[in-house]
Amino acid sequence: MLVLYNFDEIIDRCNTGSFKWHYTDETIPLWVADMDFKAAQPILAAIEQVTQHGILGYTVPTEPLYQAIIDWHGSRYDLWLDQQDILFSPGVVPSLVLMMKVFTEVGDAVLINDPIYTPFMTKVLDNDRKLVTSALQEVEGRYHLDLVDIEAKIIEHKVKLYLFCNPHNPGGRVWTADELEALLFICKKHDVAIVSDEIHQDLTLSGHTFTPFLTLAKDYEHKVVNLTSMTKTFNIAGIKGSMIFAKDSGLLSKINQQQRLSDEHELNLFAYTAMRSAYEQGDEWLAQALTYIEANIDLTLQFLEEHLPKIKVMRPEASYLIWLDCSAYAQDDQMLYDKLRAAKVELSAGIKYGGEGHLKMRLNVACPKALLIEGLNRMQTALNSDVFNIVDSI
């Protein structure tokens, strides 16, 4: 029976330990990638069934769980996996660190794009690798890969590993198969491993097609890994769990061996339960959530065009995150962030995503429409203040 989900419902998350809603005032949080939507009913029911059973002991992945993962990725993305191609990990960020240990040594160069999800930068540096960046090029409101620069950086720094993000965070680009093929050609030419963070894959929006990197990696599968998770897709990030996909037996053996050194190859009972339920029964919730998110994106773009027209908006091709260029309204990143916070609305500061994030902000629209409108109104109040209008005359 079809369940109609109410994404307009405002659920009080204050005083729950929520990272997103940690405020003691009435701030509207439009920042961290966490939806304010109740999880799909089949997932909640599956977790409730586990607790009612009453025994929460050691748990291993089951055949039905593997099959649910295989069916989901095969039917949606033509990424057909065997059970042995799937490894589990506590999260995508720990997996990024794991992949550095598999493909590189201390001091080796790791390439990323700029801007990029913050842990791509911090974890490279934290693990004593050499951070090399290639700036994405913005053309007509979309990011593009600078293939010439990428190859030059690979050669100059003897890059061993490319940490890639598809769909891109924070820009929301869904890289085309042609773009991925061109990138793969360069990496094969210079023997560079590719680890593709694909956690936003299921949030691809209408009119765009997501291509898993691994589907293109024939004859190079020993150097390509996909990382993904059900947590962003189904808004269950509080239940830690992700997957590592690879298709080369030797590479899978190396990854598994490295995982066991830190004993990070298992998930907990609730993660396995939620993952299976999500992939078996979560498709209707996801379809309705994406419809709601796209309506919120349209609303946001219309509001900004009417009330904050100097903001340059990068419409996302995937996810519920909108990348905003606010350079017409400020000259200082901290001042921009503080001005919004003073108006009791919080966005993610773009500068945290690299130098290319200067005077940009990342806006999360995955919330009830009423909260979004209130947050946008507060943005308008903050950015149309006299302090910011001074920039116009400079």
C-alpha positions in Angstrom: 0.0 0.0 0.0 1.3 3.5 -0.9 2.3 5.6 2.1 2.1 9.3 1.6 4.8 11.0 3.6 4.3 14.4 5.2 7.5 16.4 4.6 5.8 19.6 5.8 5.8 18.2 9.4 8.0 20.2 11.7 9.6 17.9 14.2 11.3 19.4 17.3 14.9 18.3 17.3 16.1 20.6 20.0 17.6 19.0 23.2 17.9 15.6 21.4 21.7 15.8 21.0 21.2 16.8 17.3 24.4 18.2 15.8 22.3 20.3 13.4 19.9 21.7 16.1 22.4 22.4 18.8 21.4 26.0 19.5 20.0 27.5 22.6 18.3 30.3 20.7 15.8 30.2 17.8 18.3 29.8 15.0 17.1 28.1 11.7 19.8 25.6 10.7 20.3 25.4 7.0 23.8 24.0 7.1 25.1 20.5 7.8 23.9 17.8 5.3 21.1 16.3 7.5 17.5 16.4 6.4 14.7 17.5 8.8 12.4 14.7 7.5 11.3 11.6 9.4 12.9 8.4 8.1 10.9 6.0 5.9 8.3 4.0 7.8 9.8 0.6 6.7 13.1 1.5 8.2 11.6 2.6 11.5 9.5 -0.5 11.6 12.5 -2.7 10.9 14.4 -1.1 13.8 11.4 -1.4 16.1 11.1 -5.1 15.2 14.8 -5.6 16.2 14.3 -3.9 19.6 11.1 -5.9 20.2 13.0 -9.1 19.6 15.0 -8.0 22.6 18.5 -9.5 22.0 21.0 -7.1 20.5 23.9 -9.4 20.1 26.8 -9.6 17.6 25.5 -9.5 14.1 27.0 -10.2 10.6 25.7 -9.2 7.2 23.1 -11.7 5.8 22.5 -13.0 2.3 19.3 -10.9 2.0 21.3 -7.7 2.9 23.9 -8.4 0.2 21.2 -9.1 -2.3 19.4 -5.8 -1.5 22.6 -3.9 -2.1 23.3 -5.7 -5.3 19.7 -5.2 -6.6 19.6 -1.5 -5.7 22.9 -0.6 -7.5 22.4 -2.9 -10.4 18.9 -1.9 -11.3 19.5 1.9 -10.8 23.0 2.4 -12.1 23.9 -0.8 -14.0 26.6 -1.4 -11.4 26.3 -5.1 -11.0 28.2 -6.4 -8.0 29.0 -9.8 -6.6 28.9 -10.4 -2.8 32.7 -10.5 -2.6 32.8 -7.0 -4.2 31.2 -5.4 -1.1 32.9 -4.5 2.1 31.4 -2.5 5.0 32.8 0.5 6.8 31.7 2.7 9.6 31.5 5.7 7.3 32.8 7.3 4.0 35.3 9.6 5.8 37.0 6.7 7.6 37.0 4.9 4.3 38.9 7.9 2.7 41.6 7.4 5.3 41.6 3.7 4.8 42.1 4.2 1.0 45.1 6.4 1.6 46.7 3.6 3.6 45.9 1.1 0.9 47.2 3.2 -2.1 49.8 5.6 -0.6 52.6 5.9 1.9 53.4 8.8 4.2 54.6 11.8 2.1 52.9 10.7 -1.1 50.8 13.2 -3.0 47.0 13.0 -3.0 45.0 15.1 -5.5 41.6 16.6 -4.7 39.5 19.3 -6.3 38.8 22.7 -4.8 36.2 23.3 -3.5 35.5 20.0 -1.9 33.9 18.4 1.2 36.2 19.5 4.1 37.5 16.0 5.2 39.0 15.5 1.8 41.5 18.1 2.8 41.9 17.6 6.5 42.3 13.8 6.4 45.0 14.0 3.8 47.0 16.4 6.0 46.2 14.6 9.2 47.6 11.4 7.7 50.9 13.1 6.6 50.2 12.9 2.9 51.0 15.8 0.5 47.8 17.7 -0.4 47.6 18.8 -4.1 44.6 20.7 -5.3 43.1 21.4 -8.7 40.5 24.2 -8.9 37.2 23.5 -10.5 36.3 25.9 -13.3 32.9 27.6 -13.2 31.3 28.1 -16.6 27.7 29.4 -16.9 26.8 28.3 -13.4 28.3 24.8 -13.5 31.6 23.4 -12.3 33.9 21.7 -14.8 37.1 19.7 -14.4 40.3 21.4 -15.5 41.8 18.3 -17.2 44.9 20.1 -18.3 45.6 21.3 -14.8 44.8 17.9 -13.3 47.3 16.2 -15.5 49.9 18.8 -14.9 49.5 18.5 -11.1 49.7 14.7 -11.4 53.0 14.9 -13.3 54.5 17.7 -11.2 53.8 16.1 -7.8 53.9 12.4 -8.7 50.4 12.0 -7.5 49.5 8.5 -6.3 45.8 8.9 -5.4 42.9 11.0 -6.6 40.2 11.5 -4.1 37.2 12.3 -6.3 33.6 13.4 -5.4 30.7 12.4 -7.5 28.1 13.9 -7.2 30.2 16.8 -6.2 29.9 18.4 -2.7 29.4 21.3 -2.4 28.7 22.2 -6.0 26.1 19.5 -6.7 27.6 18.5 -10.1 26.8 15.1 -11.4 29.8 14.4 -13.6 28.9 12.9 -17.0 30.2 9.6 -18.3 32.3 11.5 -20.8 33.9 13.6 -18.1 34.6 10.5 -16.0 36.1 8.7 -19.0 38.5 11.7 -19.7 39.5 11.7 -16.1 40.0 7.9 -16.1 42.2 8.2 -19.2 44.6 10.6 -17.4 44.7 8.5 -14.3 45.4 5.3 -16.2 48.1 7.1 -18.2 50.0 8.1 -15.0 49.1 5.1 -12.8 47.0 7.1 -10.3 44.4 5.3 -8.1 40.9 6.7 -8.0 38.7 6.7 -5.0 35.2 8.1 -5.8 33.0 9.3 -2.9 29.5 8.6 -4.3 27.4 9.1 -1.1 25.0 11.5 -2.8 24.4 9.2 -5.8 20.8 8.4 -4.9 20.0 12.1 -4.5 20.5 12.8 -8.3 17.8 15.2 -9.4 15.6 15.0 -12.5 17.2 15.5 -15.8 20.6 14.2 -14.7 22.2 10.7 -14.9 24.6 9.4 -12.3 27.4 7.1 -13.4 29.4 5.1 -10.9 33.1 5.3 -11.6 33.5 1.6 -11.2 31.2 0.9 -14.2 33.9 2.6 -16.4 37.0 1.0 -14.9 37.4 -2.1 -17.1 41.1 -3.1 -17.2 41.8 -0.6 -14.4 39.7 -2.2 -11.6 42.8 -2.8 -9.5 43.0 1.0 -9.0 39.4 2.1 -8.7 37.2 2.1 -5.6 33.7 3.4 -5.0 32.5 4.6 -1.6 28.8 5.1 -0.8 26.2 4.8 1.9 22.5 4.6 2.6 22.8 7.3 5.3 22.5 10.5 3.3 19.9 8.9 0.9 17.5 8.0 3.7 18.4 10.6 6.3 19.7 8.0 8.8 23.2 9.5 9.3 23.0 8.8 13.1 23.1 5.1 12.2 26.7 4.8 11.1 27.3 2.6 8.1 28.8 2.7 4.6 30.1 0.4 1.8 33.2 0.0 -0.2 32.9 -1.4 -3.7 35.8 -2.8 -5.7 36.0 -5.5 -8.4 39.6 -6.6 -8.2 40.3 -9.6 -5.9 43.8 -8.4 -5.1 42.7 -4.9 -4.2 39.8 -6.2 -2.1 42.2 -8.4 -0.2 44.4 -5.4 0.5 41.5 -3.3 1.7 40.2 -6.1 3.9 43.6 -6.6 5.4 44.0 -2.9 6.2 40.5 -2.8 7.7 41.3 -5.7 10.1 44.4 -3.9 11.4 42.0 -1.4 13.0 39.0 -3.7 13.3 36.8 -1.5 11.1 35.2 -4.0 8.9 31.9 -4.5 10.7 28.7 -2.5 11.3 26.3 -2.7 14.2 23.0 -4.5 14.2 20.9 -1.4 13.6 23.1 -0.3 10.6 22.7 -3.7 8.9 18.9 -3.6 9.6 18.4 -0.1 8.4 20.5 -0.7 5.3 18.6 -3.8 4.2 15.2 -2.1 4.8 16.2 1.0 3.0 17.3 -0.8 -0.1 14.4 -3.2 -0.1 11.6 -0.9 0.8 12.8 2.7 0.8 12.3 3.7 -2.8 8.9 5.2 -2.4 10.0 7.5 0.4 13.0 8.5 -1.6 10.9 9.4 -4.7 8.6 11.5 -2.6 11.5 13.2 -0.7 13.2 14.1 -4.0 10.0 15.6 -5.4 9.8 17.7 -2.2 13.4 18.7 -2.3 13.2 19.8 -6.0 10.2 22.0 -5.1 12.3 23.6 -2.3 15.1 24.2 -4.7 12.7 25.9 -7.1 11.3 28.0 -4.2 14.8 29.0 -3.1 16.0 30.0 -6.5 12.8 32.1 -7.1 13.2 33.8 -3.7 16.8 34.6 -4.2 16.2 36.0 -7.7 13.5 38.3 -6.3 15.0 39.4 -3.0 18.8 38.8 -3.2 19.4 39.0 -6.9 23.1 39.6 -6.6 23.7 36.1 -5.2 25.0 33.8 -7.9 23.3 30.5 -7.5 24.7 27.1 -8.7 21.7 25.0 -9.1 22.4 21.5 -7.9 22.2 18.5 -10.2 22.2 16.2 -7.1 21.5 16.6 -3.4 19.6 19.2 -1.4 22.6 21.5 -1.0 22.8 24.8 -3.0 26.1 26.6 -3.5 25.8 30.4 -3.3 28.3 33.0 -4.4 27.6 35.9 -2.0 30.6 38.0 -3.0 28.4 40.9 -4.0 27.2 41.2 -0.4 30.5 41.0 1.6 34.3 41.1 1.3 35.2 39.0 4.4 34.2 35.4 5.0 33.9 35.6 8.7 31.8 38.8 8.5 29.5 37.1 6.0 29.0 34.1 8.3 28.6 36.2 11.4 26.1 38.5 9.8 23.8 35.5 9.0 24.3 34.0 12.4 23.3 37.3 14.0 20.1 37.1 12.0 19.6 33.6 13.5 20.1 31.6 10.4 23.1 29.3 9.8 24.6 28.2 6.5 27.9 26.3 5.9 30.7 28.8 5.3 32.1 28.2 1.8 35.7 28.9 2.8 35.7 25.6 4.8 35.6 23.8 1.4 38.8 25.3 0.1 40.1 28.6 -1.3 37.6 28.5 -4.1 34.9 28.7 -1.4 35.8 32.4 -0.7 32.6 34.4 0.0 30.4 31.4 -0.8 27.9 29.6 1.4 26.3 26.2 1.2 22.5 26.2 1.8 20.6 23.0 2.9 17.0 23.0 1.7 16.0 19.5 3.0 13.6 20.8 5.6 9.9 21.6 5.8 8.9 24.5 3.5 7.9 26.7 6.4 11.3 26.5 8.0 13.0 27.1 4.7 11.0 30.3 4.0 11.7 31.6 7.5 15.4 31.0 7.0 15.4 32.7 3.6 13.6 35.7 5.1 16.3 35.9 7.7 19.0 35.8 5.0 17.3 38.6 3.2 17.2 40.7 6.4 20.9 40.1 7.0 22.3 40.6 3.5 20.2 43.6 2.6 21.4 45.5 5.7 23.4 48.7 5.4 26.6 47.0 6.4 26.6 44.8 3.4 25.2 47.4 0.9 28.4 49.4 1.5 30.1 46.9 -0.8 28.1 48.2 -3.7 29.9 51.5 -3.7 33.4 50.1 -3.4 
